[in-house]
Amino acid sequence: MTSIRHDAAHHRFTTEVDGHAAYVEYVPGTSAIAITHTIVPPAIGGRGIAGELVRAALLHARNEGLRVDPQCSYADAWMRKHPEFDALRA
């Protein structure tokens, strides 16, 4: 598991692996967040980093009582594979 940081000022969950930054970006709302981008550079791809970032964003939303609109195709597909997060879907 990588170390993931919530950068609330920039609406991102970020991590750095082998000198490469990866992140999930979201748009905050009053009752939901919209996940808009999941970015993992090819040099560190295929290690499950994107999934860890999406999970961190979803756990944050759950803890804050927010719903999630997965506008990013990766986040949407990840949520479909993890039905334990279905109740968060906006």
C-alpha positions in Angstrom: 0.0 0.0 0.0 1.3 3.4 -0.9 1.1 6.5 1.3 -1.8 8.6 0.1 -2.3 12.2 1.0 -5.5 14.3 0.8 -4.6 17.7 -0.7 -7.9 19.4 0.1 -6.8 22.8 -1.2 -6.3 21.3 -4.7 -9.1 18.7 -4.5 -6.8 15.7 -4.9 -5.7 12.5 -3.4 -2.0 12.1 -4.2 0.8 9.7 -3.9 4.4 9.4 -5.1 5.9 6.2 -6.2 9.5 5.9 -7.5 9.6 9.6 -8.1 6.4 9.8 -10.0 3.2 11.6 -8.8 -0.2 10.0 -9.2 -3.5 11.4 -8.2 -7.3 11.3 -8.2 -8.9 14.7 -8.7 -12.4 15.6 -7.6 -14.9 18.5 -7.6 -16.4 19.1 -4.2 -20.1 19.8 -3.7 -22.4 20.4 -0.8 -23.6 16.7 -0.6 -21.3 14.9 -3.1 -18.0 14.9 -4.8 -17.4 14.3 -8.5 -14.3 12.3 -9.3 -13.1 13.7 -12.5 -9.6 12.3 -13.2 -7.5 9.4 -12.2 -3.9 10.0 -13.3 -1.1 7.4 -12.9 2.0 7.8 -15.1 2.8 4.8 -17.3 6.1 4.3 -15.5 4.3 3.2 -12.3 1.2 1.8 -13.9 -0.1 -1.7 -13.3 0.6 -1.7 -9.6 -2.9 -1.0 -8.3 -2.1 2.6 -7.5 -5.1 4.0 -9.3 -7.4 1.7 -7.3 -5.8 2.7 -4.0 -6.3 6.4 -4.9 -10.0 5.8 -5.8 -10.5 3.8 -2.6 -9.0 6.7 -0.6 -11.4 9.2 -2.2 -14.4 6.9 -1.6 -13.4 6.4 2.1 -13.1 10.1 2.5 -16.5 10.7 1.0 -18.0 8.0 3.3 -16.4 9.5 6.4 -17.7 13.0 5.4 -21.2 11.7 4.7 -20.9 12.6 1.0 -22.1 10.8 -2.1 -19.8 10.2 -5.1 -20.4 10.9 -8.8 -17.7 8.9 -10.6 -17.4 11.0 -13.8 -13.9 9.5 -14.5 -14.3 6.2 -16.4 -11.7 4.5 -14.2 -13.4 5.5 -11.0 -16.7 4.4 -12.4 -15.4 1.0 -13.4 -13.6 0.6 -10.1 -16.8 1.3 -8.2 -18.7 -1.3 -10.3 -16.1 -3.9 -9.3 -16.4 -3.0 -5.6 -20.1 -3.2 -4.7 -19.3 -2.4 -1.1 -19.2 1.2 -2.3 -22.5 1.2 -4.2 -24.3 3.2 -1.5 -22.0 6.1 -2.1 -23.0 6.5 -5.8 -24.7 9.8 -6.4 
